[in-house]
């Protein structure tokens, strides 16, 4: 079974991974605010839903009142790489808004693409004369198509977070192998990191801006006292980056892979390990409790065996264990 020091080392590593993951998540939000990949992927998904690059229909759909109210300005067709022109497009369209806008465009005699016509015809045949069911069918069709859009953005975010994690691991010199080594040899550092980890098991303030979260997490990393950063002791030669790469590349890579799992994953792991530590430490402090009755159980007497009356009685030192000869490891407490 793991002892307390191993669990404290694991808590320290998980806490560092959690802080770095939070920094990567905040950095990804800052990048998303400029690139607007969600809005771009949504527009791409709707174009594929239409079935062909019908810019005229896409423009009318986006400028419909039920969808245009979700963003500022008017839709203007642009190429996929012109991300700055998609800055004001919505990153999410409710399925109900899309279904009602599509039905209204059909009733308004707007020319619909062939893919939209065939999809609406299939939804009508399934719904019959039930208008509510027709709307639900269109919403389900839209949601199933948007699942692909969510998959696109998830894969894109995973690649971005992995690249960011590797960059941040190098910038702060977060070598998980060196961190584990330092934690395993410094009991005071393990205790201080464990105390910080205990205070980090509460959810962060969601109203805080990504920039402020990055500043707070970086300050926490700087205050831990772990071997992070590129500072060198006074009197020693400056660190050469080439030598650092040859020494730390494996630790950086392992840190980046761990951080790419995301902050929610490491937050759950940290909570579970802290629960395990709370159940292990009391047993280690008090030790296993000895039995209150140190006497062995009475022997089983076989009725077929006759014991001579002249046999001497058992010696007190053999029949009952003296407290002085009993095992004291279980009750010493210390």
N, C-alpha and C positions, 0 to 999 in steps of 0.2 A: 504494500500500500504506500502511496506517496506520503512523505512526511511534510511537515509544515514549511520547511525551507524550499522544497521543490514547488509547492503550491504558491508561495510568495514570489518565486522567480517567474512562474507562469502568469501571475497577476500583473507583475511589472511589465512583461512583454506584451500582454494583451492590452494593458493601459496605454502603452506607447503606440501600438497598432491602432487603437481607438482614436487617439488624438490625431495621428497622421491621416486616418480615414476621414475625420471631420474636416481637416484642412483641405483634403482633396475634394470632398463634397462641396465645400464652400467655394473653392476655386472653380469647380465645374459649373456652379450656379453663376458665378461672375462671367465665365466664358459664354455660357448660354445666353446671358442677357445681351451680349453683343452679336452672337452668331444666329440666334433664333432658329436653332435646328428643329425644335418641336413644331414651330409654325411651318417651316419648309417641308418637313416630313408629312405634315397633315395635308398640305397642298398637293404634294406628290401622290399621297394615297387617294385623294379625291380624283386626281387626274386618271389614275389607274382604275378607279371605280367607274368613271365615265366610259372608259374603254378606248379612248383615243385622245390625242392632244387637241381637244376642242376648246381653245382659249375663249371663244365667244360665249359658250355655255358656262364655263368656269367663272367668267367675269360676272355674268348675270346671277349665278348662284351666290357668289360671294357678296354681291351688291344687293341681294334681297334683304328686306328689312329684318327678317328673323335672324340672319347671319351677320349682316353689316353692323348690327347693334353690338356685336361682340368685340369689335375693334374700331380703331379710329381711322378716319379717312375713307377712301374708296380703293377698290381693288384695281390694280393695273398689271396686266400680264408682263412677266419678265422671265429671263432665263434662270435655270436652277442655281447657277453659281452667283447670281446677283443677290446675295443674302441681305444686303443693306436695304433693298427695295421690299423685302418681306418682313421688315422690322415691326410693322404695325399689324400684321396679319394675326388672326387668333391662333393660339396654340392648342385650343380644344373647342370642338363644336358639339353641343349636346345632340344626341340622336333624335330627340323630339323636334328640335329646331330644323334639323336637316330634312326629316320626313315631311313636316308641314310645309317647308319651303318648296320641296320637290313637288308635292301635290298641288300647291298653289301655282307653280310655274306650268304644270301640265294643264290646269284649268284655265290659265291665262293664254293658252295657245302659243306658248314658247316652244320653239323647235327643239325637241329632245334628241340626244344622240341615240343610236340604235341599241347600245348596251343598256341605257336607262329605260328605253321603251320595253325591251324584253324582260328586264327585271321587274318593272311595274306590272307588266302583264302577268307574270308568274305570281306576284304577290296578290293581284286581284283574283286570279283563279282560285288561289288557296283561301282567300278571305270571303269569297262570295259577295253577298250584299252587306257584310259587316264592315262599316267604315272604321271602327275602332281596331278591328283585327287587321285591316289593311295597313293602318298606320303602324301597328306593332310589327308587322312583317317587314315594312321598310326600315324601321328602327333596328330590327335584328340583322337585316342585311347590311346596314351601315356599320353596326357594331362589330360584326364578323370581319368586315374589311378593315376596320380600324385596329383590330388585333394585330394585323400585319404591321401597321404603322408603329404600334407600341413596340413590336419586336425589333423594327429597324432602329428606333431610338435607343432601346436597351442595349443592343449590340454596339452601337456607336458610343454610348456612354461608357460601356465597359472598356472599350479601347482607349478612350480619352482618359479615364481614371487610371488605367494601368500606366499610361505614359506619364501622367502627372505624378503618380506614386513613385515612379522611378526617378523623376526629376527631383522631387522633394526629398527622397531618401538620400540622393547625392548631395543636395544643397545643405541639408542639416546633418549629413554624415550619420544617418541612422542605420548602423550595422547591427542587426539583431543578434548576431553571434557574439559581438563584443559586449552588447548590452546584457545578454544572458550571463556571460562570464563575469561581468562586474557585479551583477545582482547575486550570483551564487557565492561570491567571496566577500560580500559586504553586508553584514546583518543589519546595520543601522540604515543603509540605503534601502534595503528591502522593506523595513518598517515604514520609512517615510513615503516610499512609493505606494505601499499598501494603504496608508492613510489617505493619500490623494485619490487612489482608486475607489476607496469607500465613498468619498464625497462626490465621485463622478458617476455614481449609479443612478442619479436623478436626471431626468430628461432636460436637455438644454432649452433655453428660451427660444421659441420658434419665431418670435417677433424681432429677434436680433438680426441685423444685416449680415450678409456673408463676410464682408470685410472685417466687421467687428469680431465675428466668430474666429476668423483666421488669426487676428491679433491676440485674442485671449488664449487660443490653443497654442500659439507659438510661445507666448509668455509662460504658459504652464510647462511646456517642454523645456524651456530654458531654466526654470526653477527647480526641476526635478533633481538635477545633479548627476544624471547619467552621462556616459561618454557620447555626447552629441555635439555637433558643431565642428569648426575647423580651428579652434584656438589651440595653441601649443604652449607648454610651460615656458616661463621666462628663462632665458639662457640657452634654450635649445634652438636648433636650426628650424626655419619655417618648413611647414609640411609641403612636400612636392606632390602635385596632383597625380603624376604618373605612378609614384610609389603608393599613393593612397588607393588608386584603382586596383593595382595588383594585390593589395592587402585586403581591401574591403569589398571587392566586386561581388563576391558570393553573398555576403551579408546584405548588401544593397538590393540584390536581386530577390532574395528571400523576403526582405522587408516589403519591396514593391508588390510582390505576389500576394503577400498577406494583406496589405492595405487595400488592394484591388477588390477584396471580398466585400468591402463596404462597412460603414460605421454601424448600421443596425446589426449586422452579424457579430461584430466584436463587442457591441454593447450587451447583447444577449449572452455571449460567452463570458464576459466579465461578471455579470450577475450570477451565473451558474457557478463559476469558480469561487466567488466570494461566499456563496451558500455552502459549498463544499468545505472551504476553510473554516467556517463557523462551526461545522460539525466535527472537524478533525482536531482543532486546537484544544477544546476542553478535555478530550481524552488524553492528549499529550501532556497537559499540565498536571492532571491528577493521577494519571496512570491507572491501570486496571485495578479495580477494588478487590481486595482479598475476601474470601469467604469468612463470615462471622463465626461459623462453627468449624474449628480446625480439626475436629476429630473425624477419623475415617468412618464410613458407614459400617454398621455392625455386620459381622460375617454371617454368611448363610450357612445354617447348621443342617447337615444332612441327617435326618432321623434314623438312617440305617447305620450311622457310625456312632459308636459308644465311646465317650471320652472318659478315661479313668478318673476316679474321684481323687486319687492321690497326686494328680498332675499339678504342678505349681501354678499359682495364678499368674497371669501375664504381668510383666513389669510395667509400671506407669510410663516409663520412657518409651516403651514399644507400643502400648495400646493407645496412647493419646499423645499427639505431637506437642511438645513443649513450646510455648511462645518464643523461647529463645532460639529454638532450632528451626522454627518455621521460616518460610521465605518472606523476607522483609521488603522485597522490591516492589510489591504491589501496594504497600501502604506507606511507603516512606515519603511519598509526595514530592520528592525533590531531587 
